[in-house]
Amino acid sequence: MNIVLFEPEIPQNTGNIGRTCIATDTCLHLIGPMGFQINEKAVKKAGLDYWPKLKLETYISYRDFMEKNPDAKIYMATTKAEKIYTEVNYEEDCFIMFGKESAGIPEEILVQNRENCIRIPMIENIRSLNLSNSVAIVLYEALRQNNFNKMQRKGELHRLRW
């Protein structure tokens, strides 16, 4: 799986998303310009000491991202989509893109990808969920559809036994 953040603005969100990506063996793709430096303390603090384990790709622009991933199957998360995120079938190597916190993915990009736009249902008059929560919701649905491939499916207690 691949998570793509289009021009992320809040370092703590990116750090939290990075931690989720590490826990799920998902590559994180960051499209600039970003509202912070990737080496900022806030990013690494949110990602804890796991940050060095992150599979990370960065791009200077959306065009750069598309040139380097020309055959990517990209689902675009937006509050404006017609399809709910559970109504699509996610491929193991797909890309799930999320927009910047203040504005989402530009509508010029969305209209070119209408069939691959997805949304998380919410009650009316709510702009959006927190970005890191949205990523976790959609990513885990995609992983579920792929039977949590390569993921630990059974937990163990630390001191006691089940």
Backbone as CSV, one residue per row, in Angstrom:
resi,resn,N_x,N_y,N_z,CA_x,CA_y,CA_z,C_x,C_y,C_z
1,MET,0.836,-1.182,0.000,0.000,0.000,0.000,0.880,1.243,0.000
2,ASN,0.282,2.317,-0.451,0.973,3.599,-0.512,0.024,4.700,-0.064
3,ILE,0.482,5.529,0.858,-0.269,6.709,1.280,0.441,7.925,0.710
4,VAL,-0.339,8.823,0.123,0.202,10.036,-0.485,-0.406,11.237,0.221
5,LEU,0.438,12.151,0.675,-0.038,13.401,1.255,0.310,14.527,0.302
6,PHE,-0.709,15.219,-0.171,-0.544,16.339,-1.082,-0.337,17.612,-0.266
7,GLU,0.849,18.151,-0.314,1.211,19.406,0.349,0.773,19.471,1.816
8,PRO,1.191,18.495,2.632,0.791,18.525,4.044,1.314,19.777,4.742
9,GLU,0.536,20.246,5.724,0.850,21.510,6.396,1.214,21.356,7.873
10,ILE,0.735,20.316,8.520,0.897,20.172,9.969,1.846,19.014,10.260
11,PRO,3.016,19.310,10.843,4.016,18.252,11.037,3.544,17.113,11.933
12,GLN,2.743,17.408,12.946,2.272,16.344,13.837,1.390,15.344,13.090
13,ASN,0.551,15.823,12.178,-0.265,14.905,11.384,0.620,13.991,10.553
14,THR,1.613,14.564,9.896,2.512,13.757,9.064,3.274,12.757,9.916
15,GLY,3.693,13.161,11.101,4.377,12.228,12.003,3.478,11.078,12.412
16,ASN,2.229,11.381,12.760,1.273,10.327,13.133,1.006,9.392,11.959
17,ILE,0.859,9.957,10.773,0.618,9.151,9.580,1.837,8.284,9.284
18,GLY,3.012,8.846,9.458,4.235,8.060,9.278,4.265,6.862,10.204
19,ARG,3.864,7.056,11.436,3.836,5.946,12.400,2.838,4.876,11.963
20,THR,1.675,5.292,11.477,0.692,4.335,10.955,1.266,3.579,9.762
21,CYS,1.966,4.286,8.895,2.580,3.638,7.726,3.626,2.608,8.143
22,ILE,4.414,2.917,9.152,5.417,1.968,9.641,4.728,0.716,10.179
23,ALA,3.665,0.906,10.944,2.956,-0.219,11.564,2.274,-1.115,10.535
24,THR,2.055,-0.603,9.342,1.335,-1.359,8.312,2.203,-1.691,7.099
25,ASP,3.498,-1.407,7.179,4.425,-1.642,6.070,3.949,-0.934,4.802
26,THR,3.535,0.320,4.991,3.013,1.146,3.907,4.017,2.246,3.604
27,CYS,4.218,2.524,2.335,5.122,3.600,1.930,4.386,4.935,2.011
28,LEU,5.053,5.943,2.560,4.491,7.284,2.652,5.136,8.163,1.583
29,HIS,4.297,8.792,0.777,4.744,9.691,-0.287,4.303,11.104,0.079
30,LEU,5.254,12.035,0.109,4.954,13.422,0.460,5.187,14.314,-0.740
31,ILE,4.132,15.012,-1.155,4.213,15.935,-2.288,4.335,17.355,-1.757
32,GLY,5.370,18.047,-2.196,5.596,19.426,-1.777,4.905,20.410,-2.690
33,PRO,4.935,21.656,-2.284,5.622,22.150,-1.086,4.865,21.793,0.192
34,MET,5.644,21.539,1.246,5.068,21.199,2.543,5.134,22.410,3.461
35,GLY,4.311,22.421,4.479,4.277,23.523,5.422,5.305,23.395,6.528
36,PHE,6.262,22.507,6.378,7.274,22.249,7.403,8.446,21.527,6.752
37,GLN,9.532,21.414,7.475,10.680,20.626,7.030,10.511,19.210,7.567
38,ILE,10.814,18.232,6.752,10.593,16.843,7.138,11.438,16.434,8.344
39,ASN,12.505,17.143,8.612,13.346,16.803,9.754,12.943,17.547,11.024
40,GLU,11.816,18.246,10.993,11.365,18.989,12.161,11.110,18.059,13.342
41,LYS,11.393,18.561,14.508,11.224,17.813,15.747,9.783,17.313,15.913
42,ALA,8.804,18.135,15.557,7.393,17.764,15.730,7.018,16.541,14.900
43,VAL,7.590,16.417,13.703,7.306,15.255,12.849,7.863,14.007,13.498
44,LYS,9.107,14.082,13.900,9.763,12.906,14.480,9.183,12.543,15.836
45,LYS,8.787,13.541,16.613,8.196,13.258,17.921,6.889,12.487,17.757
46,ALA,6.054,12.905,16.815,4.785,12.205,16.575,5.024,10.798,16.042
47,GLY,6.090,10.616,15.276,6.424,9.301,14.734,7.204,8.428,15.696
48,LEU,7.530,8.993,16.843,8.319,8.328,17.884,9.666,7.861,17.328
49,ASP,10.223,6.882,17.964,11.535,6.395,17.531,11.431,5.464,16.324
50,TYR,10.229,5.320,15.779,10.029,4.476,14.603,10.425,5.177,13.310
51,TRP,10.535,6.496,13.325,10.706,7.283,12.096,11.796,6.746,11.167
52,PRO,12.961,6.303,11.670,13.992,5.778,10.753,13.544,4.532,9.973
53,LYS,12.507,3.860,10.429,12.012,2.657,9.743,11.009,2.976,8.631
54,LEU,10.644,4.236,8.487,9.620,4.632,7.522,10.111,4.531,6.084
55,LYS,9.288,3.918,5.239,9.524,3.945,3.789,8.975,5.275,3.309
56,LEU,9.842,6.182,2.894,9.439,7.548,2.593,9.940,7.974,1.220
57,GLU,9.037,8.555,0.441,9.382,9.148,-0.856,8.889,10.589,-0.834
58,THR,9.700,11.506,-1.334,9.285,12.900,-1.392,9.362,13.410,-2.827
59,TYR,8.517,14.382,-3.118,8.401,14.942,-4.464,8.297,16.456,-4.348
60,ILE,8.838,17.158,-5.312,8.785,18.614,-5.256,7.428,19.167,-5.676
61,SER,6.649,18.357,-6.420,5.352,18.823,-6.905,4.484,17.627,-7.293
62,TYR,3.218,17.915,-7.558,2.302,16.878,-8.042,2.791,16.332,-9.388
63,ARG,3.265,17.215,-10.236,3.798,16.792,-11.539,4.963,15.818,-11.352
64,ASP,5.865,16.132,-10.433,7.004,15.259,-10.129,6.507,13.892,-9.663
65,PHE,5.495,13.882,-8.779,4.918,12.631,-8.296,4.372,11.802,-9.460
66,MET,3.603,12.436,-10.338,2.999,11.722,-11.460,4.057,11.207,-12.442
67,GLU,5.089,11.980,-12.673,6.164,11.537,-13.573,6.904,10.327,-13.013
68,LYS,7.064,10.265,-11.712,7.795,9.157,-11.081,6.903,7.946,-10.797
69,ASN,5.591,8.108,-10.894,4.630,7.016,-10.653,3.579,7.005,-11.765
70,PRO,4.009,6.855,-13.018,3.076,7.040,-14.143,1.944,6.011,-14.219
71,ASP,2.150,4.826,-13.706,1.132,3.777,-13.807,0.382,3.542,-12.501
72,ALA,0.532,4.443,-11.563,-0.074,4.261,-10.246,-1.594,4.320,-10.308
73,LYS,-2.230,3.395,-9.611,-3.678,3.436,-9.401,-3.893,4.279,-8.150
74,ILE,-4.482,5.467,-8.315,-4.590,6.423,-7.218,-6.047,6.656,-6.841
75,TYR,-6.357,6.432,-5.577,-7.652,6.795,-5.022,-7.452,8.111,-4.285
76,MET,-8.366,9.042,-4.473,-8.229,10.376,-3.901,-9.333,10.625,-2.885
77,ALA,-8.908,10.811,-1.646,-9.862,11.036,-0.563,-10.252,12.512,-0.519
78,THR,-11.555,12.746,-0.571,-12.078,14.111,-0.550,-13.490,14.096,0.013
79,THR,-13.856,15.142,0.707,-15.219,15.239,1.223,-16.225,15.465,0.102
80,LYS,-15.738,15.739,-1.098,-16.611,16.056,-2.236,-16.959,14.839,-3.107
81,ALA,-16.402,13.686,-2.820,-16.593,12.502,-3.662,-18.009,11.939,-3.573
82,GLU,-18.381,11.228,-4.619,-19.673,10.552,-4.653,-19.593,9.173,-4.003
83,LYS,-18.461,8.476,-4.170,-18.293,7.125,-3.628,-17.778,7.165,-2.203
84,ILE,-18.289,6.249,-1.402,-17.787,6.053,-0.048,-16.557,5.147,-0.133
85,TYR,-15.619,5.348,0.759,-14.346,4.627,0.717,-14.494,3.104,0.775
86,THR,-15.600,2.595,1.276,-15.824,1.145,1.327,-16.420,0.597,0.032
87,GLU,-16.731,1.472,-0.919,-17.372,1.047,-2.163,-16.387,0.782,-3.303
88,VAL,-15.103,0.795,-3.006,-14.102,0.497,-4.036,-13.282,-0.707,-3.595
89,ASN,-12.630,-1.352,-4.545,-11.747,-2.480,-4.264,-10.306,-2.011,-4.403
90,TYR,-9.580,-2.013,-3.297,-8.215,-1.508,-3.268,-7.231,-2.601,-3.669
91,GLU,-6.373,-2.287,-4.616,-5.311,-3.195,-5.017,-4.180,-3.116,-3.996
92,GLU,-3.403,-4.190,-3.839,-2.318,-4.206,-2.855,-1.294,-3.107,-3.072
93,ASP,-1.094,-2.707,-4.312,-0.069,-1.707,-4.610,-0.657,-0.334,-4.945
94,CYS,-1.904,-0.105,-4.573,-2.538,1.167,-4.914,-1.986,2.319,-4.077
95,PHE,-2.314,3.520,-4.512,-1.941,4.754,-3.827,-3.236,5.406,-3.346
96,ILE,-3.246,5.860,-2.093,-4.399,6.557,-1.555,-3.923,7.958,-1.182
97,MET,-4.461,8.952,-1.877,-4.004,10.332,-1.712,-4.954,11.132,-0.827
98,PHE,-4.356,11.964,0.025,-5.088,12.868,0.903,-4.542,14.271,0.692
99,GLY,-5.411,15.262,0.736,-5.007,16.637,0.498,-4.520,17.344,1.743
100,LYS,-4.043,18.548,1.535,-3.555,19.336,2.665,-4.697,19.698,3.598
101,GLU,-4.337,19.912,4.842,-5.326,20.109,5.901,-6.266,21.275,5.635
102,SER,-5.782,22.359,5.085,-6.612,23.558,4.928,-7.494,23.562,3.687
103,ALA,-7.152,22.757,2.679,-7.890,22.871,1.413,-8.135,21.554,0.689
104,GLY,-7.571,20.471,1.135,-7.748,19.194,0.451,-6.961,19.119,-0.848
105,ILE,-7.355,18.204,-1.696,-6.755,18.041,-3.027,-7.414,19.068,-3.942
106,PRO,-6.640,19.788,-4.755,-7.246,20.789,-5.647,-8.317,20.182,-6.551
107,GLU,-9.399,20.930,-6.748,-10.506,20.438,-7.568,-10.077,20.145,-9.003
108,GLU,-9.070,20.859,-9.495,-8.573,20.586,-10.859,-8.051,19.165,-10.981
109,ILE,-7.469,18.649,-9.918,-6.981,17.264,-9.910,-8.156,16.306,-9.717
110,LEU,-9.076,16.653,-8.823,-10.212,15.772,-8.539,-11.073,15.526,-9.774
111,VAL,-11.381,16.568,-10.547,-12.264,16.385,-11.697,-11.626,15.505,-12.768
112,GLN,-10.317,15.438,-12.797,-9.625,14.559,-13.752,-9.620,13.111,-13.277
113,ASN,-10.003,12.883,-12.019,-9.951,11.544,-11.416,-11.256,11.185,-10.725
114,ARG,-12.363,11.659,-11.264,-13.671,11.508,-10.629,-13.982,10.066,-10.212
115,GLU,-13.680,9.105,-11.057,-14.004,7.706,-10.776,-13.226,7.131,-9.601
116,ASN,-12.111,7.746,-9.257,-11.271,7.232,-8.171,-11.338,8.095,-6.917
117,CYS,-12.308,8.998,-6.854,-12.467,9.830,-5.664,-13.338,9.095,-4.648
118,ILE,-12.925,9.159,-3.391,-13.627,8.464,-2.302,-13.816,9.425,-1.134
119,ARG,-14.793,9.119,-0.288,-15.027,9.951,0.892,-15.408,9.094,2.085
120,ILE,-15.204,9.672,3.248,-15.623,9.068,4.510,-16.938,9.746,4.897
121,PRO,-18.004,8.988,5.112,-19.287,9.606,5.458,-19.213,10.357,6.796
122,MET,-19.864,11.500,6.836,-19.946,12.317,8.058,-21.316,12.995,8.075
123,ILE,-21.702,13.475,9.217,-22.939,14.251,9.282,-22.719,15.590,8.588
124,GLU,-23.814,16.242,8.241,-23.713,17.533,7.547,-23.071,18.601,8.417
125,ASN,-22.570,19.625,7.768,-21.990,20.804,8.408,-20.676,20.538,9.131
126,ILE,-20.028,19.427,8.848,-18.695,19.141,9.368,-17.753,19.181,8.183
127,ARG,-16.718,20.026,8.249,-15.802,20.173,7.111,-15.053,18.893,6.806
128,SER,-14.399,18.323,7.831,-13.616,17.120,7.598,-13.135,16.548,8.918
129,LEU,-12.629,15.338,8.852,-11.981,14.709,9.998,-10.515,15.131,10.034
130,ASN,-9.850,14.869,11.132,-8.418,15.086,11.207,-7.725,14.214,10.156
131,LEU,-6.710,14.754,9.522,-6.023,14.059,8.435,-5.475,12.703,8.859
132,SER,-4.813,12.628,9.999,-4.236,11.339,10.396,-5.325,10.308,10.697
133,ASN,-6.461,10.747,11.230,-7.578,9.821,11.454,-8.135,9.329,10.123
134,SER,-8.281,10.240,9.163,-8.803,9.862,7.846,-7.909,8.832,7.170
135,VAL,-6.609,9.053,7.244,-5.664,8.100,6.651,-5.835,6.728,7.288
136,ALA,-5.908,6.678,8.617,-6.042,5.392,9.303,-7.329,4.674,8.914
137,ILE,-8.424,5.399,8.833,-9.714,4.796,8.481,-9.639,4.138,7.101
138,VAL,-9.193,4.876,6.113,-9.177,4.363,4.741,-8.095,3.304,4.554
139,LEU,-6.920,3.530,5.112,-5.834,2.558,4.964,-6.223,1.206,5.548
140,TYR,-6.828,1.197,6.717,-7.191,-0.084,7.318,-8.319,-0.792,6.560
141,GLU,-9.176,-0.048,5.901,-10.165,-0.693,5.025,-9.461,-1.346,3.843
142,ALA,-8.507,-0.649,3.253,-7.751,-1.209,2.123,-6.977,-2.445,2.568
143,LEU,-6.375,-2.391,3.733,-5.643,-3.553,4.250,-6.590,-4.713,4.549
144,ARG,-7.759,-4.404,5.112,-8.752,-5.455,5.393,-9.157,-6.155,4.115
145,GLN,-9.407,-5.373,3.064,-9.798,-5.970,1.790,-8.715,-6.886,1.230
146,ASN,-7.478,-6.643,1.616,-6.361,-7.466,1.158,-5.917,-8.454,2.239
147,ASN,-6.847,-8.794,3.135,-6.639,-9.799,4.182,-5.470,-9.486,5.100
148,PHE,-5.186,-8.207,5.311,-4.084,-7.788,6.178,-2.806,-8.542,5.816
149,ASN,-2.552,-8.642,4.534,-1.404,-9.379,4.013,-0.112,-8.992,4.739
150,LYS,0.619,-9.972,5.187,1.919,-9.840,5.862,1.842,-9.178,7.235
151,MET,0.651,-8.992,7.761,0.531,-8.343,9.063,0.270,-9.368,10.152
152,GLN,0.731,-9.069,11.359,0.494,-9.912,12.514,-0.998,-9.914,12.808
153,ARG,-1.568,-11.086,12.931,-3.014,-11.169,13.138,-3.382,-11.622,14.548
154,LYS,-2.382,-11.933,15.344,-2.655,-12.407,16.700,-1.761,-11.629,17.660
155,GLY,-2.348,-11.125,18.722,-1.583,-10.382,19.710,-1.183,-11.251,20.886
156,GLU,-0.155,-10.830,21.595,0.312,-11.539,22.776,0.374,-10.567,23.945
157,LEU,0.077,-11.079,25.122,0.219,-10.280,26.336,1.713,-10.132,26.666
158,HIS,2.059,-9.117,27.449,3.460,-8.894,27.808,3.895,-9.803,28.959
159,ARG,3.100,-9.872,30.038,3.516,-10.626,31.202,2.748,-11.938,31.378
160,LEU,1.517,-11.967,30.954,0.673,-13.137,31.182,0.388,-13.854,29.864
161,ARG,-0.342,-14.934,29.948,-0.713,-15.707,28.750,-2.234,-15.715,28.623
162,TRP,-2.729,-15.784,27.427,-4.171,-15.871,27.158,-4.699,-17.201,27.615
